[in-house]
Each structure stands twice: as structure tokens, then as C-alpha cells.
Amino acid sequence: MTLTEKLLARASGKASVQAGDNIWVSADVLMTHDVCGPGTIGVFKREFGKTAKVWDKQKIVIIPDHYIFTADSKSNRNVDILREFAGEQGLPYFYDVIDDPKGHWVYDAVKGNMKRQYGSRYAGVCHAALPAKGHTRPGEVLFGTDSHTCMAGAFNQFATGIGNTDAGFVMGTGKLLIKVPETMHFRLEGKLQPGVMAKDIILHCIGEIGFDGATYRAMQFDGAGIATLSMDDRMTIANMAIEAGGKNAIFEYDARTAEYVDARVKLNGTKASYTPVTRDPNEKFVYELVVDLSQLEPTVACHPDPGQRKKAKEMNQKLDRAYVGSCTGGKTSDFVEFARVLRGKKVVIDTFGVPATPDIVNDLQTTYWGNSTIWQILVDAGVQMTENAGCAACLGGPVDTFGRINKSGINCISATNRNFPGRMGDKESKVFLASPATVAASALTGKVTDPREYLGN
């Protein structure tokens, strides 16, 4: 069995499963957020009763993150709905944007988006917050009402996005009927060269198979090259499995996985025990690709989908805007590489930075590089940095969302994960996906630029 098959067999109580089997799977964690949470709660109450209790309050995690820092009243109300439900159910893992459990969330438009507007429990983007708060454990099953839930596959677990109806059913029963996906095998060898990042790995893979090439398939990443990748790197890769249509992504478990998970569960007091899945010698794959990391170059996914791959050095695309942030590109290591290119220089186009979590904001504001913090290096370079960690313009949102594209015809290079028309706002704009390093170099020139031109100087 493949890693995904072994994990699903265990979760269904079977000795073995194979691709195509329909099985009932027990969930270890159900995650929802402010966009889909109210709908999920509505389905749960409609089907199980208005006074019904969730199947296991320790296994439900609710993280408002998508449409938070906006004056839009309906968006603000969604957060209040989550708070009321968490209170009714006594859910311990509701990461509220405010500290008052009886209060109401109201965004202060006068204060604006640059300075912090959240309380002590706010966790930021759900996919980055789940591992940071100790909710991603090897060998477990995670369902989430968001397509990029697959990011948690970096931790050797089966993690996939589901709709509100399925989530409402899981909320009441803890189970879901799943068809076991076929597995595609991506063996990583070698080591990345300077200026090349994990984003370039996944853009290369998607470029090889197409933006629908992994539809309802598992994408298994293993090989000697995995040892050279940080957990941030693995999260970036797993996050974008859905951009090729993947059901899930999954990585091998190793000492680096254990180190990360063990530290987070201890820090946050979440469940500490887990049992990883390991590889079998008789795995059956429907596709195999060997990727020599040392041969990869800075890569860009062009409008209108993530499968439109080109090398940055071969492009001469004019740009109007640059953006670094989201679950895919807003981690501490992403901003470090962003700053590595921008340090001591000035951007020539509007450039926005949105950290994924409050902890990352703190990292950037307290970590010094020479005499300046990383945050200050970016601000000095002309980057508009917001302290309000969240999804922001990654998925558009209300018109007052920080960094949203509200003007027609804008060309934006972004470290986010999706570039379908209208994804970041205006439907006539174009989004080019790239690594934080490539975004930084491009912000310095106003056109798509290979970051290796700015390294080593």
C-alpha cells in the first residue's frame, strides 16, 4: 500500500485498502473557518437538531481567518456566529479574533489595516495555524472546509478539503465516506540551488502534469531530497496539491517532522501521541516523476492557472504589483528569503506583505539582521507590511481588503497559491505565481525577474 492507502486503511479499521475502494473513515480533526463555518453549523443543526452536541469537542478546530479585517458587516457577523457556536458547544479550540467570549467583532476602519486589530487567541491563516497550534499529527486524518487543507499532508497525514454538507456530517458523527484515491509518486533527489525555493518545486511538478493532472489523486512526495527541505518547504509543496486537482498530498515521516510536531503539541497542550505511516516495498503508483532539485530554476505560473509554467529568466512580463503572504507564501522563512533579496534596496511597484500568523509577525519584528529587524528591512525597502495576519487579498475578499486588486488590468506577481481570473480581486487582472524570492526580485524591477540576479552581491 502507498502512504495514503496505509493511513486510510488504519482510519477505516481495515487490514488493507486499494485505490477505488469506498470506505468509512474516522476523523481525527475537523477544521472550519469563517467562510464555511456558519454553513457547516447550519447543516449540523438542521440534520442533527438545534440542541445536538458535536461528536467530540476536542477534535473540532475553528479558525476565523478569511474575511476578517474588513468593515463588511456580513463578514464580521460570520465570526460572531462561530463564537456563539463555540460557546454553546464548549469548544476549546476556537481561535477568536477578540478576547471577549460574549463580545462582537467589529473592524475599526479608522485605525486601518497596518496596525494590529486582534486579541490574544487569534491564530491567523488556518493552514499555518493548525500545525503551529499542535493540531497536525502524523498518521491522522484531517478534514477541513477549505481546499488547501491538503497542506497538512506535509506532516505525514491524510488531509483534504470537504464541503459544508460533508463537514456538517463529520461534525455530528466523526466519520465520512471516502473513495481511496490513486497515488502519484514524486521522488525528490538532490538539493535546491541558492535562489530556488520550495514554491519552484511544486510549480515545476504542476507544470509537468497540468492543473488537473492529479484530479482525485494522492500526491506522494519522498526520496533523499526530502531531508534537505524544512517543514515550511514541505507545507508549501503540499499546500498546492489541490492546484493540480489533488485529493491530498503526503510526505514521508522523518526526524524533522517529529521535531516540529513534538515541540508544537507540547507548547500548546494538544494531544501528544501519534503513529506515523511508513513506506511499503510493494507500493503501486499510477504515475512516477523523479525531480532533481539541483536542476530546478526560479519558476512562474502564468495567468490563468497554476499549470502555465515558465522560467523566470525567460520572461519579460511587465508588473504593477507584488504580494507576499498566505498559507503558501506568508511563513517566516518566506519573509526571510523575501528580505534577503530586498535588503538595502527599494521596490519600484506597489508591494504588499501579509504574514500568515501573529507568531510570524512577532518573528519578523523581533529577529534582527544586522542592525535592523526583518520587518524593518522590508518596510525600508518600501513594502507595505500589515500586522493583521490573515488570508487578506489571496482570495480577493471585500473591496476594503488589504492588498486586494480593485483596479482593472493590473498585473500582479504573488507568492500565494491560486491565479484563476478574479482570484485576488478584479476579474480583468492577471496573477503570476512565484516564490517569495522571485516576487522580491520582480518588485525591484517592475517585471518578472530571476532572483539569482540579486543574490551573492
N, C-alpha and C positions, 0 to 999 in steps of 0.2 A: 504493500500500500504506500501511497505518497504521504507526505506530511499532513495534507488536508484530509485525506481519507482516514488516516490513523486517528486524527483528532475527532472527526465526526463519528467514527465507529465508537470511540470511547463515550462521546456525548450522547449516543443513542443506545448505549448498553449492548452493543453487538460486538462479536468477535472480529468481524471484518465487514467492510462495505466496498462497493466499487462504483465508478462513475455511472450515473444514471439511476442509481437506487433512490427511492423516495423513503425518507426516514424521519421519525420524530426525534428532534434534538432538544436536549435540556440546555437552557441558557444559564450562563454564569453571571452575566451583567447585561442589563438593558439600559441604554443611554438615550435620552431625548433632550431637545433644546427648545428655545423659544419659538422657532418657526413651526415645528411639527408637534411639540409637546401638547399644546392645547387641543389639537385634533386627536392625538393619541388618547388623551384623557377623556375626550368626548366619546370616542369609540368604546373605551373601557367602561365608562359609566352606563352607556347605552346597552351594552351587551351583558354586563355582569351586575348591574344595579347601581343606583346612585350612592348607596351606602357600602358597596363592596370594598373589600380590602385587597391590596396588591398581593401577588403570590409570595413575595419575600422583599421586605422593605430594605434589607441590607444589600440587595442586588440591583437596585434601581438608582441610577445616577442622572441627575437633571442639571444641565449646564446652560443657562442663558448666555448667548454669545453672538448671534447673527445680526439682529436689528435692535441693538441696544442703545448706542449713543446717537439718538435721533429724537427730534421733537414730535415725531409721528405718534399720535395718541394711541392708535391701534397696536402699534409695535410695543409701546410701553405697557399697554393693558395685557399683552401676552405674558409678560414677565409676572404681572400680578396674578394671573391665572395659575401659573406654575407655583407661585408662593402659597396660594390658598390650598392647592392640592397637596403640596409637600407638608403643610401644616395638618391637614385632615388625616393624612396617612402616617404622619410621624417619620418622614423620610430623612435619614441622617445625612444623605449625600446630595443636598440641594445647594449649589454654589451660587447664592443670590448676589445680585448686583448691589443691594443695600443691606444694612445690618439689622434693621427693624423688621422682625417677622410679621408684624401687623401693619407695616407701612405700605406705601405705594411708590413705584418707581416713576420718577419724573426727571427727564433730561433737562439740564439748565443750558438753554441755547445761548444765554448771555455769557456764561462762563466759557463756553466754546469747547472745542474738541481736543485742544492741545494738552490741557491740564486734567489730572485725574478726577473722575466723577464716579468712582465705585467704592464699595465698602470692603471690609476685611476678608470676606469669604469669596468674593468674586474670583473666578478661576481663568477667564479668558476663553480662547477658542477650544471647543470641546475635544478635538482630536489631539491637541497638545496638552490639554488639562488632564485628560484621562490617565495617561502614563505618569504625568508629573504628580498626580494625587494618589497614585498607587492602585489604580483600577485596571491595569493591564497586566495579566499574569500568563506565563507560558502554559500551553496546553488547555486553555479555557476557550469558551465560546462567548463572543461579544456581539450583540445585535445593537444597532443604532439607527435612529431615524435620520440618517444623513449618508449620502452616497460615499463620502470619504472616510467612513468608519473603517474601511479596509486598511487605513494607516496603522492600526494596532497589530496588523499581521507582522510588523517588524519584531514583535515580541513573541513570535512562535505561537500565535493563537489564531483561531478562526474568527475573523472579524468581518462583518459585512453590513451593508446598509439595507434597511427594510422600510416599508411604507407604514403609514399611520394605522391601517387596519391590522396588519401583522403585529405591529408594536402593541396595540391595544390588547390583542390576544395573548401575547407574551406577558404583558403586564398582569393579566389575570391568571395565567396558567404556568408560566415559566417554560413553555415549550413552543416549538414551531416546526412545521413540516418543511423539510428541505430536500431538494434534489441534489445528490452528491455531484459536484462539478468535475469535469475532466481537468487534468493538470497539465499546464505548460511549464517547461523546465528552462530556467535561465541560469546557466553556470557562469559565475563571475571569476575571472582569473586576473592576476597581475595587480597593479596599483595605479591609482589616478595620478596624473602629472599635475604640477602646480597650475592653478587657473582653471582646472576642471573639477566639477563638483558632482555630488550625487544626482542633482537635477539633470545633468547631462547624461547620466546612465539611463534614467528612466525615459527621457526624451528619445534617446537612441533606440531603446527597446520598443517603444511605441511606434517610432518611425519604421522599424523593421516589420511590425505585424499590422500596423494600421490602428485607427482609433476605435475600430470594432473587432480587432483581431483576437481579443481574449473574451468575447462575449460569453457570459455564464461559464467561465473557466477560472480555475485557480492558477495563479502565477507564483511558482515556487522559485525562490532565489537561494542559491547555495554556492559552494565552491570556495577555493582558497582565498579568493579576493574578498570574501565577506569579512575576514578577520581584519582587513585594513579599513573597514567602514565603521564609523561611530554609530551610536543608536540614532542620533539626529539624521545621519545619512540614510540609514535603513528606513526611518519613518518617511523621509522624503520619497523614497522609491516606492514603498508600499502604498502610500497615500494616493499615488496616481495610477494604480492598477485599474481603477474604475474608468480612467480616461482612455483605456483600451477596451472597455466593456467588461472588465474582470469581475467575477463574483467576489474574489478575495485575493489577497497576496499573503505569502507566508515565508518567513525566513527560518533558517536553522537556528537552534538554540546554542549559545556558547557562553563563555565566562563573562563576556561583555554584557550580554543580556541579563545574566544573573546579577551582576554588579549593579546595574541600573535599577532593576526591579526590586531587589532586596533593599536597596537604600530608600526607595520611594515608599514601599509598604511600611517600612519601619518608621520613616519620618511622619507619615500620615495616619498610622494606626489601622491600616486596612488589612484584609486577610493576607497572611504571610505565606501560607502553604500553596504549592503548585507542583504539577508534574508535567514537564515538557514532553513533546513528541520528538522522536529521533528518526533518522532515515532508515529505511529498509533496503536491502540489496536488490530486491525484486520490484522496484518502482516501475510503473508503466505510465509513460507520458504521451500526449498527443502531439507534442511539438518540443523541439530542443534547440536552444541557441546558446553558443559559447560567446561570452563578451570579454574581450581582452581590455581591461580597464586602462592599461598603459597606452592604448592606441586611440582612446576617445579624445575628442576635441570639444571646445565650447559649442553647444548646440542650441538652436532656437526652434520652437514650434510656431509656425506662422499661422495667421488667420486663414480659415475659420475653425480649425480643430487641432487638437494636440498631435495628430499624426502627420502634420505638414512639416517635416523635419528639414532643416538646412544648417550648415555650419555657419557660425557667426562670422568667420573670416571671409566667407563668400558672399556676404550680404552688403548692401549699401542702402538699407531701408531708413528713410528719414523718420524721426520720432518727435513727439510733442510732450510725452510724459513718461516717467519711470516710477515703478512701485515695487516696494519690497515688503512682504508681510504674509499673513495667512498661516494656516497649519503647515503648509508645504514650505513656505519661504520666510517665516517670521520667527524662527528659533534663534537662540543666542549665537550658535555657530554661523548661521546665515548672516547675521548682522556683523559678526567679526570679519567675515570674508568681504562683505559689503564695504566695511570701513577700511580693510586692507587696500582696496583699490582707490577709495576716495580720500584717504588720509593726505592732508596738505594740499588738496585740490578743490576746485569749485565745479558744481554741476551747472549745465547750461540750459536744462529744461526743468519743468516742474517735477520735483521728485518727492515721493511720499514714503514714510517708513511707519509700519504698524506692527509692533511686537505682538506675538501670539498670546502671551500670558503676562500677568502682573509680575511674576517672578523674573521674566525675561527683561521687562522694563527695569527692574531693580539690578539685574546683572549688568545691563548696559550703562546704568547711571552710577554704578559703584566700582566697575572694573576699569583700571587705568591702563593706558597705552602711552608710555612716556609721561608727559605732564597733564594729559587730558583723558577724561573718560571716553569710552567708545561712543557714548551718547553725544558728548560734546564734539568729538571728531566729526560725527555725521551732521550735527547742526552747523558747525563751522563750514562744512562743505556745501551747505545750502539745502540740506534735506529737511523737509517738514516732518518732524517726529511727534507722534501723539503718544501720550501716556495711557490713553484709553485702549488697552489691549482688547482685540476682538476681531471679528471677521471683516468689518469695515467694507471697503469697496470691492473685495474679492468677488462678491456675488451681487454687486450693484447696490440694492437696498434703496431706502427712501432718498429723495433728492438732496437732503442735507447730510448724507453720509460722508464721512471724511475720505477724501481721495476719489470719490465717485466721478466717473466721466459723464458730465452733464452737457457737453458741447458736441455737436455732430462733427464727424470726420477726424477725430483725434486718433493718433497712432500711439499706443502705449506699450512699453516693454515691462513685463511684470514677472515677479518670482512666484506668482500664485499658480494654480493648478488647472484652470479651465479657460478656454478662449473662444467659446461659441459666441456668435453675434449677440450683443446686448449683455453679455455676462457681467461686465464691470460698469454697466450703465447704458449710455446711448447705443442704439442698435446699429448706427452707421459708423461707429468707432471700430478700430481694429486693435486686438490684443495679441502681442507676441510673447510667448512664454520662454523664460530663460532662467539661468542660475542667478543668485544674488551678485556674483562676481561679474557676470555678463551684463546684468542690469546696471551695475555701478559704472562699468566702462562706457556703456552706452549713454548714461546720464551725463558723462563728461564731454561727449562729442555731439550728442543730438542725433546720432544714428546708431544702428546696431553695430557693436564693436566687440572684437575679441579681447577679453580681459588680459590675456597674456601680454598685450602691448604695454600694460601698466604695471606688471609685476617684475620684481628683480631690479628696479631702478633705485 
